[in-house]
Amino acid sequence: MAARLIELPRPRGPLSEQLFEALAGSVQTGIAPPGAVESADPIADDDLQLALYVAYELHYAAIDGVDEEWEWSPSLIAFRRALEEPFEEAVAELVQPAETGELASVGGALQQIVAEDPGPPLSRYLETQGTREQMLEHVVHRSAYQLKEADPHSWAIPRLSPRPKAAMLEVQFDEYGGGSAERMHSALFAKTMAGLGLDPEYGAYLDRWPGVTLATVNLLTGFGLHRRRRGAAVGHLAAFEMTSSIPNRRYGNALRRLGYDREVTHFYDEHVEADAVHENIAAWDLAGGLAADEPDVAADILFGARALLQVEARWASHLMDAWEGGGSSLRAPVAPVPA
């Protein structure tokens, strides 16, 4: 896979327009703060989430025509912070605060949180009745994260004490293919996309991702980039691993039902096995180990887990609502290809 390079997408409102105009210019000129950012629904706000995603993307990829010094421009960081604040507040409104009793055993609390969460019906729907067009859309949505899989969580590694750090590295080593570039989960997902006739290039569908899809990635990147949210990043990873195995089995089954072979399903089949192994490591050694070493971040670990479930539920509802209405869940549909 080539080095990551994306192009600035089309702006979706005043925030992204201001940001993209600034990025096309001199970093010495900087960017003015946007003032108070008001949004009726920051989690699904196309303009806010796109601007935040691109501001974060400076840490992951080169952007065509954009000076790489923008990454740590003080004015850009201040602009980004103005976008983060309403998003963080909106997520906090969705999340139930941790109860005192939960903090005594963070690993046990994570297991209970996951067990009690009904989960969106998305994976069951795709497994039993989803169409080829809907499965393609699902893959396009997921490419926003999967083509950078493991990278956002890895920001937390240098911020952890030895015990949880070792646990995170055990999980991440598998995510990065156990030392084999071809087995990296991001590479496996790119192969799935290519097998479906989709463009596997990093960021190829940025213009098509709605705000709520961008929010699923922005949530994690925000946790990862801020040391103060290391607990939330760990909780997000723990819940991610603990809730991944069954849905991935269903997605693999959906693709087999639609006539696709192992070249396409390998990514999902790999996650069924890998995430089942990671579940206890993530809950007890990683999250529980961090809570034992740093009790002050225990509540944020549970916040990160609950935030993942809530924002993912918003995203899944967007897909289901669009499909039930007979439309596309993307900003522009993708053409299906024969199996």
PyMOL commands that set and color helices and strands:
alter all, ss='L'
color gray80, all
select helices_A, chain A and resi 14-23+46-57+68-72+74-94+100-104+106-116+122-128+132-146+151-154+157-159+162-175+177-179+181-183+185-195+206-208+211-225+227-242+245-257+262-293+295-324
alter helices_A, ss='H'
color red, helices_A
select strands_A, chain A and resi 5-6+62-63
alter strands_A, ss='S'
color yellow, strands_A
deselect
rebuild
show_as cartoon
